[in-house]
């Protein structure tokens, strides 16, 4: 058993034997490498599957053996300083390793079809495999410095993948935005690591808790300084996991290919911040006020993400804000000390969100031949509707992922989210009320997304046409500036040449009655328009969806009680037994089935209420009610109707404009800080430099006018100044 743990370090590096040849091949033998590009996908998936098998074996050992293993070797030793690298295997590492490898395999298989017609296919797989390597290295790290190294590698890979289609200005801006925003968090993380080392003299996780705990109780460290260092560590997690106020990069990250969106939102980038907080939770517990800060940021993110998702039209952007809100739930659970519930929701949410993102990719894939070669249209839910008839498998999988995220039993997210809500109620009723309200909003906007995409009457238009035929159109991803065949070139160039700003400074008044926007599908081919309709994706794209459906249906069973207790009788609790006593001091409580379902009734009722409201407003029943005048009969014309319309417009405009947070950042950073920095540079820095030059000029001119080219005059002035200096020296000596 120990032999297996000793060689667990190979998990992160299994993909490198394929990743490195791809990179060198693209640099030195690009033509030959690209000619055999499709053969590279299989070894990458195979090696990641081996990593998954090793991770699963370690997890079984964790459940049966219940012990922690750490293997270290010295990297550098200098006097009292010793830096060791190694790997730490515990339940948290096991959970994250399985999550990363399983989701990574599904995304890679899916990507083989999704990116097959892209010129950057091979480059995409190289980035993806190195992304998985970096994340696996991060979760197996044994100290803060090692985590920071892989932390930066994860950020680098996300930058490359978000800006994968870098010839599109909006994608280039998005990756820069993600890079700059995460640099703020990474700088805070670095300062926090240095501060913690200053306090403890150690960077190893297993030493930090004991040292800091002793110092706090013995007043051996300034509590304010310790709190500051812990807060800086948390800042790194805030940026990486898109928590308020460093969440701005997450919706813009949707400019990358859909498979990378699934990987970022399910198991890599955003999960890194959650992992760091979970790993350092023993440290945060003993430092004052940090847990309150974590829970406060979490609950703000929960509500903000839910409200910003309400009126989004882009299907991927709506899912991005959903991820932000769900990560807020996980952070809130960590802040209230519910370590088990947080990790449970991390697992269930990851598989459900991966399913939804890959499902959205299947939808986008089918829409591109119809609405034109433009992401603004192929991802716009306003232009969808009625897709149930044409995408039955995608529709079923997307519906199950939607219901899971809404918290509908017995799907996966129900078990974990309900546990978080109950723990929040015990910690703070105010936080619990906000979390319950956000759960209702989650059900509303997720079912709204499903209805706008698959429900409606768009398919009714096709019944009137007998010449509809299947089109062989297959879009090529946005790579380069050459318009693909079958695409309106003017539309393509207008899309490519859009000017993009780092922060959006414009506000938009939107028409929230999206059902009035539906139109007939028609695609331009050659010199004539040909009627077409969406098609189901290929088997390579559908098979990962079906596998993820199985996870979405049954992964919640690891937290389902099998005996009398809820906490001490399920698989997840046995998995977390070795470290849970450190992270969750009150983990020995238990509930019976009656109490569990009594608490669940309220949360499920709120979820169904959100589903009902979404169906009334966006379902097919909406048009019937509108035609019959039933909706307007509830609120008669007059002040009440005007007031309700104003409230509705305020909510929709707030959501659609991202809560005006981007506008605030634009005005503060560009008009405020940038102009202040510009003024300081021009008036102060350049002023001092120019002032020194001007002063030297005047002094030189003055001295030049005093010179008469007579040695006697120069000697007189010399002795005069020397006499003055001697007099000053004598005066100071006497005093």
Secondary structure, 3 states (H helix, E strand, C coil): CHHHHHCCCHHHHCCHHHHHHHHHHHHHCHHHHHHCHHHHHHHHHHHHHHHHHHHHHHHHHHHHHCCCEEEEEEEEEECCEEEEEEEEECHHHHHHHHHHHHHHHHHHHHHHHHCCCCCCHHHHHHHHHHHHHHHHHHHCECEHHHHHHHHHHHHHHHHHHHCCCCCCHHHHHHHHHHHHHHHHHHHHHHHHHHHHHHHHCCCEHHHHHHHHHHHHHCCCCCHHHHHHHHHHHHHHHHHHCCCCCCCHHHHHHHHCCHHHHHHHHHCCHHHHHHHHHHHCHHHHHHCCCHHHHHHHHHHHHHHHHHHHCCCCCEHHHHHHHHHHHHHHHHHHHHHCCCHHHHHHHHHHHHHHHHHHHHHHHHHHHHHHHHHCCCHHHHCEHHHCCCHHHCCHHHHHHHHHHHHHHHCCCCCHHHHHHHHHHHHHHHHCHHHHHHHHHHHHHHHHHHHHHHHHHHCCCHHHHHCCCCCCCCCCCCCCCCCCCCCCCCCCHHHHHHHHCCCCCCCCCCCCCCCCCHHHHCCCCCEEECCEEECCCCCCCCHHHHHHHHHHHHHHHHHHHHHCCCCCCCCCCCHHHHHHHHHHHHHCCCCCCCCCHHHHHHHHHHHHHHHHHHHHHHHHHHCCHHHHHHHHCHHHHHCCCCHHHHHHHHHHHHHHHHHHCHHHHHHHHHHHHHHHHHHHHHHHHHHHHHHHHHHHHHHHHHHHHHHHHHCCCCHHHHHHHHHHHHHHHHHHHHHHHHC
